[in-house]
């Protein structure tokens, strides 16, 4: 294999054969391809793209670089992946919800990326909760309890771990083929039968426009189908936070509200829609309407909360331990009008400035800080009405957050509720 020839071929817009991609990824994983050559190849892919066959081959090569989870034939295994959004805590609800409906969920999750929070960071607001389970622990807990939420092990798609770190420092993250292979190699390593993808777009999403989100969703679904996993995607709006809470401990508390059959309507709606996709794909419900009815039944019964509690206990977490919050401040509107626009990404960065996210690798997470958005798109407000509640460690922190929130929440004379929560379904 001549790596320079592969770089040249892709640089000039030519398609790579599946064998060429597999050899390149295998050699790179073993350390036989230097980082500078892989950087050049990644940039060529970023600039020239890949067709469906190339993207599928790249995904398969990254998948084959490590171990796959194997399950008993009778077990129905499913999962969900989100491209990341502000206030997105659906994973905390969906894993136990699907488990109650008969789907085993070995959910491999991640930490915060950019302005978006990470599922693992949120769950670590529960004292003692472990996010570093081994493959054997993942298998055992998923089979016994029905759901697991943990971080990726070094055995699952190690090529992705290595390539993602390289992409992060070479400005090649925002490539649909590379994003697709990264997401799908990790998810397919879970040994799934059904997968739903929540591809977000808007001010708080990686993909800003619905058109960009659609391209990514179509790429992800195409690869899943090629790999014999029943895959669908929902394109969901992220022009305001999902739910009301943004942070770590506060998002856990809001997820618990939903698990107790309450919580914000938008968070409940999206969670149920995502779950319905998995249940229909897994042939555990004939229609999405039937699937939603089944989910609501389990939420109302209290079974989903109990399943979540069992998962937390199994991973060493203490659901009853106090989850302290920092001191709070109410942020009020400075004029009358309607909420016209919310810069959701800016709210995510506000959490990071409060200490609830990482400015750089290795930064500690403060689980006690956060914010609650008290006004939504289209709401009418008067001067002095509450816009948000902020939890911060110092008065200076809270004042800075309040200023950032007033900047992020635009008030005008015309009211608009924005687009629907679920914009499109890709299957």
C-alpha positions as CSV (number, residue, x, y, z in Angstrom):
1,X,0.0,0.0,0.0
2,X,1.4,3.4,-1.0
3,X,-0.2,6.0,1.3
4,X,0.9,8.9,-0.9
5,X,-1.0,7.4,-3.9
6,X,-4.2,7.2,-1.7
7,X,-3.8,10.8,-0.6
8,X,-3.2,11.9,-4.2
9,X,-6.2,9.9,-5.5
10,X,-8.6,11.4,-3.0
11,X,-7.1,14.9,-3.3
12,X,-7.9,14.7,-7.0
13,X,-11.5,13.7,-6.4
14,X,-11.2,10.0,-7.2
15,X,-13.1,7.3,-5.2
16,X,-11.1,4.9,-3.1
17,X,-11.7,1.2,-3.2
18,X,-13.0,-0.6,-0.1
19,X,-9.8,-2.6,0.1
20,X,-7.7,0.6,0.0
21,X,-9.7,2.2,2.8
22,X,-9.5,-1.0,5.0
23,X,-5.8,-1.3,4.5
24,X,-5.2,2.4,5.3
25,X,-7.3,2.3,8.5
26,X,-5.7,-1.0,9.7
27,X,-2.2,0.3,9.1
28,X,-3.0,3.6,10.8
29,X,-4.5,1.9,13.9
30,X,-1.3,-0.2,14.2
31,X,0.9,3.0,14.0
32,X,2.3,2.1,10.5
33,X,0.9,5.3,8.9
34,X,2.4,8.6,10.4
35,X,0.1,11.3,11.6
36,X,1.2,13.8,9.0
37,X,0.1,11.4,6.2
38,X,-3.2,10.6,7.9
39,X,-3.8,14.4,8.4
40,X,-3.3,15.0,4.7
41,X,-5.7,12.1,3.8
42,X,-8.3,13.4,6.2
43,X,-8.1,16.9,4.7
44,X,-8.4,15.4,1.2
45,X,-11.6,13.6,2.4
46,X,-12.8,16.9,4.0
47,X,-12.4,18.8,0.8
48,X,-13.4,16.1,-1.8
49,X,-15.9,14.0,0.2
50,X,-16.8,10.3,-0.2
51,X,-19.6,8.4,-1.9
52,X,-21.9,6.0,-0.1
53,X,-19.7,3.0,-0.8
54,X,-16.5,4.7,0.5
55,X,-18.3,5.9,3.6
56,X,-19.6,2.4,4.3
57,X,-16.2,1.0,3.8
58,X,-14.6,3.5,6.1
59,X,-17.2,2.7,8.8
60,X,-16.6,-1.0,8.4
61,X,-12.9,-0.6,8.6
62,X,-13.1,1.4,11.8
63,X,-15.6,-1.1,13.2
64,X,-13.2,-4.0,12.4
65,X,-10.4,-2.3,14.2
66,X,-11.8,-3.4,17.5
67,X,-14.2,-5.7,19.3
68,X,-18.0,-6.0,18.8
69,X,-20.4,-6.8,21.5
70,X,-22.2,-10.1,21.0
71,X,-25.6,-11.0,22.4
72,X,-27.9,-14.0,22.7
73,X,-30.0,-14.4,19.6
74,X,-33.3,-13.8,21.4
75,X,-32.2,-10.5,22.8
76,X,-33.5,-7.4,20.9
77,X,-30.7,-4.8,21.1
78,X,-31.3,-1.2,20.2
79,X,-29.9,2.3,20.9
80,X,-30.1,6.0,20.0
81,X,-27.5,8.5,19.1
82,X,-27.8,12.3,19.2
83,X,-25.5,14.7,17.3
84,X,-25.6,16.9,20.4
85,X,-27.7,19.8,21.5
86,X,-28.1,22.2,24.4
87,X,-30.2,20.7,27.2
88,X,-30.4,17.3,25.5
89,X,-31.0,14.8,28.3
90,X,-33.1,12.3,26.3
91,X,-30.5,9.5,26.7
92,X,-31.1,9.4,30.5
93,X,-34.8,8.8,29.9
94,X,-34.7,6.7,26.8
95,X,-32.4,3.9,27.9
96,X,-34.6,2.8,30.8
97,X,-37.8,3.5,28.8
98,X,-36.8,1.2,26.0
99,X,-35.6,-1.4,28.5
100,X,-39.1,-1.5,30.0
101,X,-40.5,-2.0,26.5
102,X,-38.3,-5.0,25.8
103,X,-35.3,-3.5,24.1
104,X,-31.8,-4.1,25.6
105,X,-29.8,-0.9,25.5
106,X,-26.0,-1.0,25.8
107,X,-25.6,2.8,25.3
108,X,-22.1,4.0,24.7
109,X,-22.1,7.7,25.4
110,X,-19.7,10.6,25.4
111,X,-18.7,13.7,27.2
112,X,-19.3,17.4,26.4
113,X,-18.1,18.5,23.0
114,X,-17.8,22.3,22.3
115,X,-20.9,24.1,23.8
116,X,-22.9,20.9,24.1
117,X,-23.1,18.9,27.3
118,X,-22.2,15.2,27.6
119,X,-24.4,12.4,28.9
120,X,-21.5,11.0,31.0
121,X,-20.8,14.3,32.6
122,X,-24.5,14.7,33.6
123,X,-24.7,11.2,35.1
124,X,-21.6,11.8,37.1
125,X,-23.6,14.4,39.0
126,X,-24.9,11.2,40.8
127,X,-22.2,10.4,43.4
128,X,-20.4,7.2,42.8
129,X,-21.8,6.6,39.3
130,X,-19.3,4.7,37.1
131,X,-18.8,5.5,33.4
132,X,-15.9,3.2,32.8
133,X,-17.5,-0.2,32.6
134,X,-15.6,-3.1,30.9
135,X,-17.1,-5.0,28.0
136,X,-17.9,-7.9,30.4
137,X,-19.7,-5.5,32.8
138,X,-21.6,-3.9,29.9
139,X,-22.8,-7.4,28.7
140,X,-23.7,-8.6,32.2
141,X,-25.6,-5.5,33.2
142,X,-27.4,-5.1,29.9
143,X,-28.6,-8.7,30.0
144,X,-29.6,-8.6,33.7
145,X,-31.1,-5.1,34.0
146,X,-31.8,-4.2,30.4
147,X,-29.8,-1.0,30.0
148,X,-26.4,0.5,30.5
149,X,-25.0,4.0,29.9
150,X,-21.2,4.1,29.9
151,X,-18.2,5.4,28.1
152,X,-16.5,3.7,25.2
153,X,-13.8,1.1,26.1
154,X,-10.5,1.0,24.3
155,X,-11.7,-2.3,22.7
156,X,-14.5,-0.6,20.7
157,X,-13.6,1.1,17.4
158,X,-10.0,2.1,18.5
159,X,-9.4,3.5,15.0
160,X,-12.2,6.1,15.6
161,X,-10.6,7.1,18.9
162,X,-7.3,7.7,17.2
163,X,-8.7,9.4,14.0
164,X,-11.1,11.6,15.9
165,X,-8.2,13.0,18.1
166,X,-6.4,13.8,14.8
167,X,-9.4,15.4,13.2
168,X,-10.0,17.6,16.2
169,X,-6.6,19.3,15.8
170,X,-6.5,19.5,12.0
171,X,-9.8,21.3,11.2
172,X,-11.4,18.2,9.6
173,X,-14.2,17.4,12.1
174,X,-17.0,18.9,10.0
175,X,-16.9,16.3,7.3
176,X,-20.1,14.3,6.7
177,X,-18.3,11.0,5.7
178,X,-15.9,11.3,8.6
179,X,-18.7,12.2,11.1
180,X,-20.8,9.3,9.7
181,X,-18.0,6.7,10.1
182,X,-17.1,8.0,13.6
183,X,-20.7,7.8,14.9
184,X,-21.7,4.5,13.2
185,X,-18.5,2.6,13.9
186,X,-19.1,3.1,17.7
187,X,-22.8,2.4,17.5
188,X,-22.5,-0.7,15.3
189,X,-19.9,-2.1,17.7
190,X,-22.7,-2.4,20.2
191,X,-24.2,-5.2,18.2
192,X,-27.5,-3.5,17.5
193,X,-30.6,-4.6,15.7
194,X,-32.3,-1.2,15.7
195,X,-30.9,2.3,15.9
196,X,-32.4,5.8,15.8
197,X,-30.4,8.9,15.2
198,X,-31.4,12.4,16.5
199,X,-29.8,14.8,14.1
200,X,-30.2,18.3,15.4
201,X,-30.1,21.6,13.5
202,X,-30.3,25.2,14.6
203,X,-28.5,27.7,16.8
204,X,-27.5,25.1,19.4
205,X,-26.6,22.3,17.0
206,X,-23.5,21.3,15.1
207,X,-25.5,21.4,11.8
208,X,-27.0,24.9,11.6
209,X,-29.5,24.3,8.7
210,X,-32.1,21.6,8.1
211,X,-30.4,21.0,4.7
212,X,-27.1,20.2,6.4
213,X,-28.8,18.0,9.0
214,X,-30.7,16.1,6.2
215,X,-27.4,15.3,4.4
216,X,-25.9,13.9,7.6
217,X,-29.0,12.0,8.5
218,X,-29.2,10.4,5.0
219,X,-25.6,9.4,5.2
220,X,-26.0,7.8,8.7
221,X,-29.1,5.9,7.7
222,X,-27.6,4.7,4.5
223,X,-24.6,3.2,6.3
224,X,-26.8,1.6,9.0
225,X,-28.9,0.0,6.4
226,X,-25.8,-1.3,4.5
227,X,-24.6,-2.8,7.7
228,X,-27.9,-4.6,8.2
229,X,-29.1,-2.5,11.2
230,X,-32.6,-1.1,11.0
231,X,-31.8,2.6,11.1
232,X,-34.0,5.7,11.0
233,X,-33.3,9.3,11.9
234,X,-35.3,12.3,13.1
235,X,-34.2,15.8,12.3
236,X,-35.0,17.9,15.4
237,X,-35.0,21.6,16.1
238,X,-32.3,23.0,18.4
239,X,-33.0,26.7,18.2
240,X,-33.7,26.7,21.9
241,X,-32.7,24.3,24.7
242,X,-34.5,21.0,24.9
243,X,-36.5,21.2,28.1
244,X,-35.9,24.0,30.5
245,X,-32.6,23.0,32.3
246,X,-29.1,23.3,31.0
247,X,-26.2,22.0,33.1
248,X,-25.3,18.7,34.7
249,X,-27.1,18.2,38.0
250,X,-30.0,20.3,36.9
251,X,-30.5,18.2,33.8
252,X,-30.5,15.0,35.8
253,X,-33.2,16.5,38.0
254,X,-35.3,17.4,34.9
255,X,-34.8,13.9,33.5
256,X,-36.0,12.5,36.8
257,X,-39.2,14.6,36.4
258,X,-39.9,12.9,33.1
259,X,-39.1,9.5,34.6
260,X,-41.8,10.2,37.2
261,X,-44.2,10.9,34.4
262,X,-43.9,14.7,34.4
263,X,-41.4,17.1,32.9
264,X,-41.4,19.6,30.0
265,X,-43.7,18.7,27.1
266,X,-40.9,19.2,24.4
267,X,-38.5,16.9,26.2
268,X,-41.2,14.2,26.7
269,X,-42.3,14.5,23.0
270,X,-38.9,14.0,21.5
271,X,-38.0,11.2,23.8
272,X,-41.2,9.3,23.0
273,X,-40.7,9.9,19.2
274,X,-37.2,8.6,19.3
275,X,-38.2,5.6,21.4
276,X,-41.1,4.8,19.0
277,X,-38.6,4.7,16.1
278,X,-36.6,2.0,17.9
279,X,-39.7,0.0,18.9
280,X,-41.1,-0.1,15.4
281,X,-37.7,-0.9,13.8
282,X,-37.3,-3.7,16.4
283,X,-40.8,-5.0,15.6
284,X,-42.0,-4.6,19.1
285,X,-44.8,-2.2,18.1
286,X,-46.7,-2.2,14.7
287,X,-46.9,1.6,14.4
288,X,-45.3,4.6,16.0
289,X,-48.6,5.5,17.5
290,X,-48.8,2.1,19.2
291,X,-45.2,2.5,20.3
292,X,-45.8,5.9,22.0
293,X,-48.9,4.4,23.8
294,X,-46.7,1.6,25.1
295,X,-44.1,4.1,26.3
296,X,-46.6,6.3,28.1
297,X,-48.0,3.2,29.8
298,X,-44.6,2.3,31.3
299,X,-43.9,5.9,32.3
300,X,-47.3,6.2,34.1
301,X,-46.7,2.9,35.9
302,X,-43.5,4.1,37.5
303,X,-41.6,1.2,35.9
304,X,-39.2,3.5,34.0
305,X,-38.1,5.3,37.1
306,X,-37.5,2.0,38.8
307,X,-35.5,0.8,35.8
308,X,-33.4,3.9,35.9
309,X,-32.8,3.6,39.6
310,X,-31.7,0.0,39.1
311,X,-29.2,1.0,36.4
312,X,-27.8,3.8,38.6
313,X,-27.4,1.3,41.5
314,X,-25.7,-1.3,39.3
315,X,-23.1,1.3,38.2
316,X,-22.4,2.4,41.8
317,X,-24.4,5.6,41.8
318,X,-26.4,7.0,44.7
319,X,-29.7,8.4,43.4
320,X,-30.7,9.5,47.0
321,X,-27.6,11.4,47.7
322,X,-28.0,15.2,47.8
323,X,-27.1,17.0,44.6
324,X,-26.1,20.5,45.7
325,X,-26.8,23.5,43.6
326,X,-24.8,26.7,43.6
327,X,-26.3,30.0,44.7
328,X,-29.0,31.3,42.3
329,X,-30.0,34.5,40.6
330,X,-33.1,35.4,38.6
331,X,-32.4,37.1,35.2
332,X,-35.2,39.4,34.2
333,X,-36.3,41.0,30.9
334,X,-35.3,44.6,30.4
335,X,-38.1,45.4,27.9
336,X,-41.6,44.3,26.8
337,X,-42.1,42.2,23.8
338,X,-41.9,38.6,22.5
339,X,-39.0,36.1,22.6
340,X,-38.0,36.3,18.9
341,X,-34.7,34.4,19.0
342,X,-32.6,32.3,21.4
343,X,-28.9,31.7,20.7
344,X,-28.8,28.2,22.2
345,X,-25.1,27.8,21.6
346,X,-24.4,30.9,23.6
347,X,-26.3,29.4,26.5
348,X,-24.1,26.3,26.3
349,X,-21.0,28.4,26.4
350,X,-22.4,30.2,29.4
351,X,-22.6,26.9,31.3
352,X,-18.9,26.3,30.4
353,X,-18.0,29.7,31.8
354,X,-19.8,28.9,35.0
355,X,-17.6,25.8,35.3
356,X,-20.2,23.3,34.1
357,X,-18.1,22.3,31.1
358,X,-14.5,22.0,29.9
359,X,-12.5,24.8,28.4
360,X,-9.7,22.3,27.7
361,X,-9.2,18.5,28.2
362,X,-8.9,17.5,31.8
363,X,-10.8,20.4,33.3
364,X,-13.0,19.4,36.3
365,X,-16.8,19.7,35.9
366,X,-18.9,21.6,38.5
367,X,-22.1,19.7,38.6
368,X,-23.8,22.3,40.9
369,X,-24.0,25.1,38.3
370,X,-26.5,25.5,35.6
371,X,-29.4,27.6,34.3
372,X,-33.2,27.2,33.8
373,X,-34.7,29.0,30.8
374,X,-38.0,30.5,32.1
375,X,-39.2,32.0,28.8
376,X,-39.5,30.2,25.4
377,X,-39.7,31.2,21.8
378,X,-42.9,33.1,21.1
379,X,-43.6,33.9,24.8
380,X,-44.7,37.5,25.6
381,X,-42.7,39.1,28.4
382,X,-42.8,42.5,30.2
383,X,-39.9,44.4,31.7
384,X,-39.0,42.7,34.9
385,X,-40.5,39.3,34.0
386,X,-38.1,36.4,34.6
387,X,-36.1,35.1,31.6
388,X,-33.9,32.6,33.4
389,X,-32.6,31.3,36.7
390,X,-28.8,30.9,37.0
391,X,-26.9,28.8,39.5
392,X,-23.3,30.0,39.9
393,X,-20.6,29.9,42.5
394,X,-19.8,33.6,42.8
395,X,-21.8,36.8,42.4
396,X,-19.4,37.7,39.6
397,X,-20.1,34.4,37.8
398,X,-23.8,34.9,38.1
399,X,-23.7,38.5,36.8
400,X,-21.6,37.5,33.8
401,X,-24.0,34.6,33.1
402,X,-27.0,37.0,33.4
403,X,-25.4,39.4,30.8
404,X,-24.7,36.5,28.5
405,X,-28.3,35.3,28.8
406,X,-29.8,38.7,28.0
407,X,-27.5,38.8,25.0
408,X,-28.6,35.3,23.8
409,X,-32.4,35.9,24.3
410,X,-33.6,38.4,21.8
411,X,-36.9,40.3,22.5
412,X,-38.8,42.0,19.8
413,X,-42.2,43.2,18.7
414,X,-43.2,40.1,16.7
415,X,-43.9,36.8,18.3
416,X,-42.9,33.5,16.7
417,X,-42.8,30.0,18.1
418,X,-40.2,28.8,15.7
419,X,-40.2,25.5,13.7
420,X,-41.8,22.3,15.0
421,X,-39.7,20.1,17.3
422,X,-39.4,17.3,14.8
423,X,-38.7,18.6,11.4
424,X,-38.4,15.5,9.3
425,X,-38.0,11.7,9.5
426,X,-35.4,9.9,7.4
427,X,-35.8,6.2,6.7
